[in-house]
Amino acid sequence: MSQKVRWGIIGLGKIAHNFAFDLRISETAVLQGVASRSIEKATKFAKKFKAQKAYGSYEALVKDPDIDVIYIATPHVLHFENTMLCLQYKKAVLCEKPLGINLTQVQTMIQEAKSQNVFLMEAIWTRFMPSYQKVLELLNDGAIGDVISIRADFGFQTTFDPEGRLYNKKLGGGSLLDIGIYPIFLSLLVLGMPSDINAMARMTNTNVDSFIAMLFEYKNDAKAVLESTFEVDTPTEAYIFGTKGKIKLHRRFHHANTITLYKNGEETVFQLPHSGIGYIHEIEAVNENIRNGDTENSKLPLAFSEQLITIIDQVKAKIGLWYE
Ligand SMILES: NC(=O)c1ccc[n+]([C@@H]2O[C@H](COP(=O)([O-])OP(=O)(O)OC[C@H]3O[C@@H](n4cnc5c(N)ncnc54)[C@H](OP(=O)(O)O)[C@@H]3O)[C@@H](O)[C@H]2O)c1
């Protein structure tokens, strides 16, 4: 493909604005079209971010032959139906996290992408941050020896709104799916699949979790202590402890610009700032995939997303969290 990758965006809320902002930095992509349930909203968004076309329905955008890849930025519960629609029209998809709200949904989406031979990826921007490439390099080089534990938290204070996306069960509310996914992502990236999962939560009167503490155990006896909450601001840092040292991912660890290696009584600080708001790194990764005709991304393969939701489903079962 010699021309620029032509993006479409579905669901023009908060994250779509950030994504579109970073898309403008890309020299290998253009924002071709945007779709909202409201044509007025789509028109305003298209004007702001210089998109070629504005659509008042998601279906209309999916049918646009001039779009190569669609970014899905709707509430969690809609990821499944929005992604399936795109895949059925053979459109490549970058879908916000979580890819689906349970394993069955994720497996169905993966099967559809495979049978249509179309690109699909979960939009975990964290995986593409420069700081994460450095962390993996340090771990691979044995800088901290064998990893024996991970500690990671993600918390911010929000006002309880039973109708809002964060607390409304019908929209997939709860801290686990929204931000708890990041500490779990880190544990999966570094330690793989846990052999045992424990979790405790505080539930809201809308029956979603506003606080969750998780303890994962691994076959090699490593442990991960993970937390997410909408109740209070927490440090939102992560530590990877090894037999010979530790690595700290500074606040907010899921898009850390700074990491520190502690070893032999010394501290080495790495400044690895992300570009733009931070979404440009996943955007460029997907641009390359689309240009190469790939059906998945090697840094964030679909099997990884399947494992991630498998863990999340087990955590949900532990705390009695379910979605229709
Ligand atoms: N990667 C990240 O850093 C990050 C950060 C925040 C959120 N996210 C993810 O992005 C997704 C969207 O989050 P957000 O904070 O952008 O949400 P948001 O501001 O509420 O926007 C979601 C958009 O989805 C569309 N939508 C369709 N049906 C809807 C319904 N029944 N109720 C509400 N909105 C509906 C709306 O767009 P239209 O009105 O235009 O159709 C709405 O603006 C979530 O899955 C979340 O996990 C990711």
The ligand as a Gaussian input file, in Angstrom:
#p B3LYP/6-31G(d) Opt

LIG

0 1
 N       -7.071000       3.686000      25.945000
 C       -7.400000       4.608000      26.818000
 O       -6.558000       5.327000      27.328000
 C       -8.835000       4.798000      27.174000
 C       -9.215000       5.893000      27.946000
 C      -10.568000       6.088000      28.175000
 C      -11.485000       5.195000      27.664000
 N      -11.069000       4.124000      26.937000
 C      -12.038000       3.183000      26.370000
 O      -12.774000       3.831000      25.358000
 C      -14.144000       3.460000      25.392000
 C      -14.970000       4.738000      25.415000
 O      -14.637000       5.491000      26.563000
 P      -14.900000       7.086000      26.636000
 O      -14.355000       7.516000      27.939000
 O      -14.445000       7.760000      25.408000
 O      -16.495000       7.088000      26.707000
 P      -17.500000       8.256000      26.322000
 O      -16.849000       9.590000      26.463000
 O      -18.750000       7.998000      27.061000
 O      -17.749000       8.016000      24.770000
 C      -18.330000       6.840000      24.277000
 C      -19.051000       7.149000      22.982000
 O      -19.709000       5.977000      22.570000
 C      -20.888000       6.298000      21.842000
 N      -22.040000       5.545000      22.335000
 C      -22.771000       4.661000      21.611000
 N      -23.763000       4.149000      22.320000
 C      -23.691000       4.714000      23.540000
 C      -24.475000       4.593000      24.717000
 N      -25.536000       3.769000      24.784000
 N      -24.135000       5.334000      25.782000
 C      -23.066000       6.133000      25.753000
 N      -22.283000       6.303000      24.653000
 C      -22.604000       5.600000      23.551000
 C      -21.073000       7.782000      21.991000
 O      -20.640000       8.361000      20.771000
 P      -21.676000       8.947000      19.685000
 O      -22.695000       9.710000      20.483000
 O      -20.777000       9.795000      18.881000
 O      -22.275000       7.802000      18.952000
 C      -20.148000       8.203000      23.097000
 O      -19.667000       9.506000      22.931000
 C      -14.301000       2.558000      26.606000
 O      -14.447000       1.224000      26.203000
 C      -13.022000       2.720000      27.416000
 O      -12.551000       1.509000      27.984000
 C       -9.770000       3.927000      26.679000

